[in-house]
Amino acid sequence: MEQMICEHLTENLTRLKLARMHEVLDTVVSIAEHDNLSYREFLDRLFEEEAAAKEQRRIDMDLRMAGPPSAKTIEKYDFTFHPQLDKKPDGAL
């Protein structure tokens, strides 16, 4: 019976495109059983995982859409463009 419930739950998570919940379900179930969590606490942890994953995907997409240049390091900065800038980082000796 429990195996059938797990399969049904997995199918529904997939159909609803709740990928992160699907990934962490077994882990969160184990934590809930170990910590004796209430149903609401269990669901809160599970939904928090999905919400955090969706927020991270949104941020990643926004960054891709904005198209910022790759991260620059001080070693790669072109000081000829701003010759008045001090080449030493703050606090350097």
C-alpha positions in Angstrom: 0.0 0.0 0.0 2.7 2.5 0.9 4.6 1.7 -2.3 1.5 2.5 -4.3 1.1 5.8 -2.4 4.7 6.7 -3.1 4.3 6.0 -6.8 1.1 8.1 -6.9 2.7 11.0 -5.1 5.7 10.8 -7.4 3.5 10.9 -10.5 1.6 13.9 -9.1 4.7 15.8 -8.3 6.0 15.2 -11.8 2.6 16.2 -13.4 2.6 19.4 -11.4 6.2 20.1 -12.3 7.3 20.2 -8.7 10.8 18.9 -9.5 12.6 20.0 -6.3 9.9 18.4 -4.1 10.3 15.2 -6.1 14.1 15.3 -5.5 13.9 15.9 -1.8 10.8 13.9 -0.9 12.5 10.9 0.6 15.0 13.1 2.5 12.3 15.3 4.0 10.2 12.2 4.9 13.1 10.7 6.7 13.7 14.0 8.6 10.1 14.3 9.5 10.0 10.7 10.8 13.2 11.2 12.8 12.2 14.6 14.2 8.6 13.6 14.7 7.3 16.5 12.7 3.7 17.3 12.4 2.0 17.1 9.0 2.1 20.9 8.7 5.8 21.1 9.6 6.5 18.3 7.0 4.6 20.2 4.3 6.2 23.5 5.2 9.7 22.0 4.8 8.7 20.3 1.5 7.2 23.5 0.1 10.0 25.6 1.3 12.4 23.5 -0.8 10.3 24.0 -3.9 9.9 27.7 -3.3 13.6 28.2 -2.8 14.4 26.2 -6.0 11.9 28.2 -8.0 13.3 31.5 -6.7 16.8 30.4 -7.6 15.7 29.5 -11.1 14.0 32.9 -11.5 17.2 34.7 -10.4 19.3 32.5 -12.8 16.9 33.3 -15.7 16.9 37.0 -14.9 20.7 37.0 -14.9 20.8 35.2 -18.2 18.2 37.6 -19.7 20.1 40.6 -18.5 23.2 39.3 -20.1 25.8 40.9 -17.8 29.4 40.4 -18.8 31.4 37.7 -17.1 32.8 38.5 -13.7 36.0 40.5 -13.9 39.0 40.2 -11.6 41.3 43.0 -10.6 44.0 41.2 -12.6 41.9 41.5 -15.8 40.8 45.1 -15.4 42.1 47.5 -18.0 43.6 50.3 -16.0 44.5 52.3 -19.1 40.8 53.1 -19.3 41.0 54.8 -15.9 44.6 55.6 -15.2 43.8 57.6 -12.1 42.6 54.4 -10.3 44.9 52.9 -7.7 45.9 49.4 -8.9 46.2 48.1 -5.3 43.0 46.8 -3.6 42.0 48.5 -0.4 44.1 47.4 2.5 46.9 46.1 0.4 50.4 46.9 1.6 
